[in-house]
């Protein structure tokens, strides 16, 4: 007879929380089982809190992250591309948002969509511990509502428009159920590291993950290799996001079929060097975002840089310089604003 989950979970805690010299990592299967018990309420609140704190202290190992990904891939929402669709870019960023620097990724997303590059984004509502500005709030300020849809509606919109936004409160209730633990322990749990490298999209795609600390990048490479991801880009972005800074060299890497290529990109070499703009408020961001979509304003340089890089990474242009030039063309021609209008119209019809 299979050992009861309560007893299995106690054994998992003994492994990861027994001290500096004797603790050890879980196997991929054990980690998957532990996270499933957490999400489905089979572990007690005391066990869940202990698990998150123990892993916070010792950091999850690659096979443990792989096991967590297995559980999310099994229990979470699922998206697929239609047969003739380009492989999407799946962006992975901290679910608890941004507080210090101005986000560029919603505008980058719109530029990429106007170049017929599909995009998958995911996140949630205001989330501890950062309670930063969220994807849904930013798009809403541009009159695009991305919440309140079913996963079927998201899939339909993805098929038609190339954009899918997984909103955790709408599409992954099991994960939403453990938000209070993030608040109560006052630290990002190990699940936050896994969120950076998870995507609901199944099939061929480019997975782009942001990070802050170099060990996070190395663990991500190994974890993704274990689960069979073979087209990965990691970005040392602003606040752990996929937004590339314009104030300094950008540390990126591409991993394809186990081959790692380190790419250091210098915005100064492409006339895109500028200060990274401080975050202030949604109304200011909205005004500046609309200006950038009209090819002007204080966010224009950062948008040129970010969209140009990702157009290049996606293979839509042969060089980074061409990516920046295509960005300028899409903005100046009004194609990107037109794409935003199409998305707004689609969402209004859905509602």
URPERA-V197326 format. One record per helix or strand. SS is the DSSP state (H for helix, E for strand). FROM is the first residue (numbers start at 0). TO is the last residue. If there is no record, write none. Layout:
# URPERA-V197326
ss=<SS SS>
from=<FROM FROM>
to=<TO TO>
This chain:
# URPERA-V197326
ss=<H H H H E E E E H E E H H E H H H H E E H E H E E H E H H H H>
from=<4 27 44 61 78 87 97 100 104 118 132 134 150 162 167 172 178 189 200 204 213 230 237 249 258 266 277 281 299 319 334>
to=<15 38 57 74 79 91 97 100 113 122 132 140 160 166 170 175 184 194 201 209 226 234 239 255 264 269 277 292 313 331 349>
